[in-house]
Amino acid sequence: MRKRKKGRKLSRETGQRRALLKSLVSALVLNEKIKISEARAKEISGLTEKFITMAKKEGLAARRNIAARLSDRVAKKLIEDIAPRYKERKGGYTRIMKLGQRKTDGAKMAIIELIK
């Protein structure tokens, strides 16, 4: 039983799930808007917000922490472009808009984007 366990399994093993979430966060940071399933959108929303909050801290430790988890290109955009945009904002950097069901398999779809 999964009582009091946070997070979704997304039908993957641990390593695959981590890689999927890492690539989805990277895609969201680089494109600032992606269309994915609702469950995936909800899962990466919190991760992305944590990375943006970490990027807002202007220390070397925060930069190293982000660079260790994400690629160099993503970390650079996060620190130099996205974090200054949210300097005055205390949270709520992402928005999830529900779209309805996908025709092929009926999965609930959503658009997740960074708030301007």
Z-matrix of the N, CA and C atoms (Angstrom, degrees):
N
C 1 1.450
C 2 1.522 1 110.16
N 3 1.323 2 115.80 1 148.29
C 4 1.454 3 120.85 2 -176.42
C 5 1.532 4 111.57 3 -103.59
N 6 1.292 5 118.08 4 41.54
C 7 1.461 6 119.91 5 -178.44
C 8 1.519 7 110.81 6 -66.97
N 9 1.313 8 115.33 7 131.73
C 10 1.462 9 123.78 8 175.20
C 11 1.536 10 113.47 9 59.74
N 12 1.316 11 117.13 10 28.54
C 13 1.461 12 121.70 11 175.66
C 14 1.515 13 107.37 12 -102.02
N 15 1.330 14 116.67 13 127.76
C 16 1.451 15 117.44 14 -179.24
C 17 1.520 16 110.42 15 -94.45
N 18 1.308 17 116.43 16 156.89
C 19 1.454 18 121.49 17 179.34
C 20 1.512 19 112.37 18 92.33
N 21 1.322 20 114.46 19 161.58
C 22 1.459 21 120.90 20 -179.89
C 23 1.525 22 109.67 21 -108.86
N 24 1.319 23 116.62 22 149.02
C 25 1.462 24 120.06 23 179.43
C 26 1.517 25 112.57 24 -82.02
N 27 1.325 26 117.89 25 -27.94
C 28 1.461 27 123.70 26 179.21
C 29 1.527 28 112.11 27 55.59
N 30 1.323 29 117.72 28 30.56
C 31 1.479 30 124.47 29 177.97
C 32 1.518 31 112.61 30 55.48
N 33 1.327 32 117.37 31 39.14
C 34 1.458 33 121.76 32 -179.35
C 35 1.518 34 110.33 33 -139.19
N 36 1.336 35 114.43 34 157.90
C 37 1.453 36 119.97 35 172.88
C 38 1.522 37 108.83 36 -77.22
N 39 1.319 38 116.69 37 170.76
C 40 1.457 39 121.56 38 -171.73
C 41 1.527 40 113.59 39 -57.22
N 42 1.312 41 118.18 40 -49.91
C 43 1.460 42 121.15 41 -177.73
C 44 1.517 43 112.56 42 -64.80
N 45 1.321 44 115.59 43 -41.26
C 46 1.464 45 119.81 44 178.41
C 47 1.518 46 110.91 45 -65.54
N 48 1.335 47 116.00 46 -40.02
C 49 1.467 48 120.45 47 -179.45
C 50 1.516 49 110.83 48 -65.32
N 51 1.326 50 117.49 49 -43.21
C 52 1.464 51 120.96 50 178.42
C 53 1.518 52 111.26 51 -61.93
N 54 1.337 53 116.53 52 -42.74
C 55 1.465 54 120.72 53 179.24
C 56 1.528 55 110.86 54 -64.47
N 57 1.327 56 116.82 55 -40.84
C 58 1.463 57 121.03 56 178.60
C 59 1.523 58 110.97 57 -62.42
N 60 1.331 59 116.52 58 -47.98
C 61 1.458 60 120.09 59 -178.78
C 62 1.526 61 111.54 60 -64.51
N 63 1.323 62 116.43 61 -38.71
C 64 1.461 63 120.77 62 178.03
C 65 1.529 64 110.93 63 -62.65
N 66 1.325 65 116.67 64 -43.19
C 67 1.461 66 119.65 65 -179.61
C 68 1.530 67 111.40 66 -70.31
N 69 1.331 68 118.03 67 -35.05
C 70 1.463 69 120.54 68 178.10
C 71 1.530 70 111.46 69 -68.73
N 72 1.330 71 117.03 70 -40.67
C 73 1.472 72 120.15 71 176.72
C 74 1.520 73 109.65 72 -63.96
N 75 1.333 74 117.30 73 -41.49
C 76 1.461 75 120.93 74 178.50
C 77 1.520 76 111.11 75 -61.85
N 78 1.333 77 116.89 76 -43.11
C 79 1.462 78 120.94 77 179.17
C 80 1.522 79 111.01 78 -63.99
N 81 1.324 80 116.67 79 -40.00
C 82 1.464 81 120.29 80 179.11
C 83 1.519 82 111.33 81 -65.84
N 84 1.323 83 117.60 82 -41.89
C 85 1.460 84 121.07 83 -179.80
C 86 1.529 85 110.19 84 -66.41
N 87 1.319 86 118.00 85 -43.11
C 88 1.461 87 120.96 86 -177.41
C 89 1.524 88 112.53 87 -72.46
N 90 1.337 89 118.24 88 -41.76
C 91 1.466 90 121.84 89 -175.87
C 92 1.520 91 113.62 90 -95.38
N 93 1.321 92 117.34 91 -19.86
C 94 1.460 93 126.03 92 -179.74
C 95 1.526 94 113.96 93 66.33
N 96 1.339 95 117.35 94 1.84
C 97 1.466 96 120.94 95 177.47
C 98 1.523 97 107.85 96 -164.66
N 99 1.350 98 117.89 97 125.20
C 100 1.458 99 120.79 98 177.46
C 101 1.528 100 109.88 99 -139.40
N 102 1.323 101 115.08 100 155.60
C 103 1.465 102 121.65 101 178.98
C 104 1.524 103 107.43 102 -110.60
N 105 1.330 104 116.58 103 116.13
C 106 1.463 105 122.47 104 -178.51
C 107 1.518 106 108.94 105 -143.34
N 108 1.329 107 116.35 106 -179.50
C 109 1.463 108 119.66 107 178.55
C 110 1.528 109 109.69 108 -69.36
N 111 1.303 110 114.61 109 155.90
C 112 1.467 111 120.49 110 -175.73
C 113 1.527 112 112.17 111 -62.42
N 114 1.330 113 117.66 112 -40.01
C 115 1.463 114 121.47 113 -179.61
C 116 1.532 115 110.59 114 -63.85
N 117 1.331 116 116.79 115 -43.38
C 118 1.461 117 120.20 116 178.13
C 119 1.523 118 110.78 117 -65.52
N 120 1.315 119 117.11 118 -39.47
C 121 1.472 120 120.76 119 179.55
C 122 1.524 121 110.83 120 -62.04
N 123 1.326 122 116.16 121 -43.77
C 124 1.461 123 119.87 122 179.47
C 125 1.525 124 111.20 123 -65.13
N 126 1.322 125 115.97 124 -35.59
C 127 1.456 126 119.96 125 -178.45
C 128 1.523 127 112.38 126 -70.76
N 129 1.336 128 118.07 127 -41.00
C 130 1.471 129 119.28 128 -177.14
C 131 1.521 130 113.01 129 -84.06
N 132 1.325 131 117.34 130 -12.24
C 133 1.462 132 119.65 131 -179.84
C 134 1.527 133 111.14 132 -60.76
N 135 1.315 134 116.69 133 -49.25
C 136 1.466 135 120.78 134 -179.65
C 137 1.516 136 112.65 135 -65.57
N 138 1.334 137 116.20 136 -39.01
C 139 1.472 138 119.84 137 178.86
C 140 1.522 139 111.33 138 -63.56
N 141 1.322 140 116.04 139 -44.80
C 142 1.457 141 120.26 140 -179.78
C 143 1.521 142 110.91 141 -62.86
N 144 1.316 143 116.54 142 -41.08
C 145 1.462 144 119.74 143 179.78
C 146 1.525 145 111.04 144 -64.59
N 147 1.325 146 117.77 145 -37.17
C 148 1.462 147 120.65 146 177.31
C 149 1.523 148 111.32 147 -64.99
N 150 1.349 149 116.70 148 -41.08
C 151 1.459 150 120.17 149 178.81
C 152 1.532 151 111.33 150 -65.72
N 153 1.331 152 117.60 151 -39.35
C 154 1.468 153 120.35 152 179.25
C 155 1.519 154 110.21 153 -66.81
N 156 1.331 155 117.46 154 -42.01
C 157 1.466 156 121.02 155 177.65
C 158 1.522 157 110.44 156 -62.32
N 159 1.328 158 116.76 157 -40.22
C 160 1.462 159 120.98 158 177.46
C 161 1.529 160 110.62 159 -64.57
N 162 1.324 161 117.17 160 -39.17
C 163 1.466 162 121.79 161 -178.77
C 164 1.527 163 111.56 162 -69.27
N 165 1.326 164 117.26 163 -26.95
C 166 1.465 165 120.29 164 179.31
C 167 1.525 166 111.90 165 -67.86
N 168 1.332 167 117.02 166 -27.01
C 169 1.461 168 120.42 167 176.09
C 170 1.525 169 107.09 168 -74.66
N 171 1.297 170 117.83 169 126.04
C 172 1.461 171 121.17 170 -170.49
C 173 1.519 172 113.76 171 -92.89
N 174 1.307 173 118.55 172 30.99
C 175 1.454 174 120.75 173 -178.92
C 176 1.517 175 112.66 174 -98.02
N 177 1.302 176 114.75 175 164.84
C 178 1.453 177 121.13 176 178.35
C 179 1.527 178 111.25 177 -66.25
N 180 1.306 179 116.76 178 -35.78
C 181 1.467 180 120.66 179 -179.77
C 182 1.524 181 110.84 180 -62.99
N 183 1.324 182 117.57 181 -40.51
C 184 1.463 183 121.09 182 179.04
C 185 1.521 184 110.58 183 -65.37
N 186 1.337 185 117.02 184 -42.11
C 187 1.471 186 121.06 185 178.74
C 188 1.523 187 110.75 186 -61.40
N 189 1.329 188 116.81 187 -45.02
C 190 1.459 189 121.14 188 -179.42
C 191 1.521 190 111.37 189 -66.03
N 192 1.325 191 116.60 190 -37.98
C 193 1.452 192 121.72 191 -179.90
C 194 1.529 193 110.73 192 -63.62
N 195 1.322 194 116.98 193 -43.15
C 196 1.461 195 121.49 194 178.70
C 197 1.524 196 110.35 195 -69.04
N 198 1.338 197 116.90 196 -45.25
C 199 1.463 198 121.02 197 -178.31
C 200 1.524 199 111.51 198 -63.73
N 201 1.321 200 117.73 199 -29.68
C 202 1.460 201 120.86 200 179.21
C 203 1.523 202 111.87 201 -71.39
N 204 1.320 203 116.62 202 -28.45
C 205 1.463 204 120.66 203 -175.52
C 206 1.527 205 113.67 204 -97.82
N 207 1.330 206 117.42 205 -29.44
C 208 1.458 207 121.85 206 -177.67
C 209 1.522 208 110.20 207 -120.89
N 210 1.315 209 116.89 208 166.40
C 211 1.464 210 120.51 209 179.59
C 212 1.527 211 110.43 210 -69.26
N 213 1.325 212 116.26 211 164.59
C 214 1.460 213 121.15 212 -176.88
C 215 1.527 214 111.83 213 -62.26
N 216 1.340 215 115.63 214 -42.41
C 217 1.462 216 120.28 215 -178.29
C 218 1.529 217 111.21 216 -63.13
N 219 1.315 218 116.36 217 -42.67
C 220 1.464 219 121.54 218 -179.77
C 221 1.529 220 110.13 219 -68.28
N 222 1.326 221 116.42 220 -44.09
C 223 1.466 222 120.45 221 -179.58
C 224 1.522 223 110.69 222 -62.25
N 225 1.319 224 117.69 223 -40.96
C 226 1.458 225 121.64 224 -179.76
C 227 1.527 226 111.00 225 -63.34
N 228 1.339 227 116.90 226 -45.71
C 229 1.466 228 119.95 227 179.70
C 230 1.524 229 110.39 228 -65.27
N 231 1.318 230 116.31 229 -39.76
C 232 1.459 231 120.90 230 -179.40
C 233 1.525 232 111.17 231 -62.73
N 234 1.323 233 116.83 232 -44.76
C 235 1.461 234 121.01 233 -175.95
C 236 1.531 235 112.21 234 -77.43
N 237 1.337 236 117.02 235 -41.56
C 238 1.465 237 119.84 236 -173.19
C 239 1.526 238 114.12 237 -88.75
N 240 1.329 239 118.58 238 -32.71
C 241 1.465 240 120.21 239 -175.26
C 242 1.519 241 114.04 240 -105.96
N 243 1.322 242 116.47 241 -47.32
C 244 1.464 243 119.75 242 -170.67
C 245 1.529 244 112.64 243 -83.10
N 246 1.324 245 118.05 244 -44.33
C 247 1.471 246 120.60 245 -176.91
C 248 1.535 247 112.81 246 -60.95
N 249 1.338 248 120.29 247 -43.04
C 250 1.476 249 118.55 248 178.18
C 251 1.528 250 113.50 249 -63.22
N 252 1.320 251 116.40 250 -27.49
C 253 1.467 252 120.74 251 179.47
C 254 1.534 253 111.29 252 -64.46
N 255 1.327 254 116.71 253 -31.08
C 256 1.464 255 121.76 254 -176.19
C 257 1.525 256 112.70 255 -107.21
N 258 1.328 257 118.15 256 23.60
C 259 1.462 258 122.28 257 -176.80
C 260 1.535 259 111.82 258 -55.68
N 261 1.327 260 117.10 259 -43.14
C 262 1.469 261 121.22 260 -176.14
C 263 1.533 262 112.84 261 -88.12
N 264 1.313 263 117.76 262 -11.36
C 265 1.463 264 121.25 263 -176.46
C 266 1.529 265 109.98 264 -88.76
N 267 1.321 266 117.42 265 138.46
C 268 1.463 267 121.02 266 -176.04
C 269 1.527 268 113.61 267 -92.08
N 270 1.298 269 118.54 268 -10.87
C 271 1.460 270 120.93 269 -179.67
C 272 1.508 271 110.16 270 168.34
N 273 1.308 272 117.14 271 -178.16
C 274 1.455 273 121.35 272 179.17
C 275 1.517 274 111.88 273 70.60
N 276 1.324 275 115.93 274 56.45
C 277 1.462 276 120.41 275 -176.22
C 278 1.522 277 112.24 276 -88.84
N 279 1.331 278 118.27 277 -14.63
C 280 1.464 279 120.76 278 -177.19
C 281 1.522 280 110.57 279 -117.54
N 282 1.329 281 114.76 280 155.09
C 283 1.468 282 121.81 281 178.07
C 284 1.521 283 107.36 282 -130.50
N 285 1.329 284 116.66 283 134.51
C 286 1.459 285 121.70 284 176.41
C 287 1.520 286 107.96 285 -113.91
N 288 1.339 287 115.96 286 122.14
C 289 1.463 288 121.58 287 177.08
C 290 1.523 289 108.28 288 -112.73
N 291 1.314 290 116.45 289 121.63
C 292 1.457 291 120.77 290 -177.83
C 293 1.527 292 109.64 291 -79.44
N 294 1.342 293 115.73 292 139.64
C 295 1.459 294 121.04 293 -175.03
C 296 1.523 295 114.02 294 -109.73
N 297 1.296 296 118.89 295 -24.88
C 298 1.453 297 121.00 296 -173.15
C 299 1.511 298 109.50 297 117.51
N 300 1.317 299 116.21 298 -165.25
C 301 1.460 300 119.82 299 -174.63
C 302 1.524 301 112.06 300 -94.56
N 303 1.331 302 115.08 301 146.38
C 304 1.458 303 121.68 302 174.40
C 305 1.527 304 107.58 303 -75.57
N 306 1.332 305 117.09 304 140.49
C 307 1.466 306 120.54 305 -174.79
C 308 1.523 307 113.12 306 -67.20
N 309 1.320 308 117.57 307 -36.65
C 310 1.465 309 119.64 308 -172.93
C 311 1.517 310 113.52 309 -68.23
N 312 1.336 311 117.20 310 -50.05
C 313 1.467 312 119.42 311 -175.42
C 314 1.524 313 113.89 312 -123.36
N 315 1.312 314 117.51 313 -0.05
C 316 1.455 315 120.50 314 176.53
C 317 1.518 316 114.76 315 78.48
N 318 1.335 317 117.11 316 13.63
C 319 1.465 318 119.73 317 179.62
C 320 1.528 319 110.04 318 -70.44
N 321 1.321 320 116.78 319 141.24
C 322 1.458 321 121.05 320 177.44
C 323 1.526 322 108.25 321 -72.10
N 324 1.316 323 116.89 322 127.86
C 325 1.457 324 122.03 323 -176.57
C 326 1.522 325 110.07 324 -108.52
N 327 1.332 326 115.11 325 156.97
C 328 1.459 327 120.71 326 -179.94
C 329 1.527 328 109.29 327 -153.38
N 330 1.306 329 115.16 328 157.88
C 331 1.465 330 121.39 329 171.34
C 332 1.516 331 106.67 330 -109.52
N 333 1.320 332 116.01 331 128.44
C 334 1.469 333 120.31 332 174.86
C 335 1.514 334 106.87 333 -113.66
N 336 1.329 335 115.47 334 134.43
C 337 1.460 336 119.86 335 -177.81
C 338 1.509 337 110.48 336 -144.01
N 339 1.314 338 115.00 337 158.46
C 340 1.459 339 121.10 338 173.82
C 341 1.516 340 108.05 339 -83.15
N 342 1.308 341 116.34 340 134.09
C 343 1.453 342 121.32 341 -179.61
C 344 1.515 343 109.27 342 -71.04
N 345 1.321 344 116.80 343 137.92
C 346 1.473 345 121.66 344 -178.09
C 347 1.506 346 111.52 345 -75.10
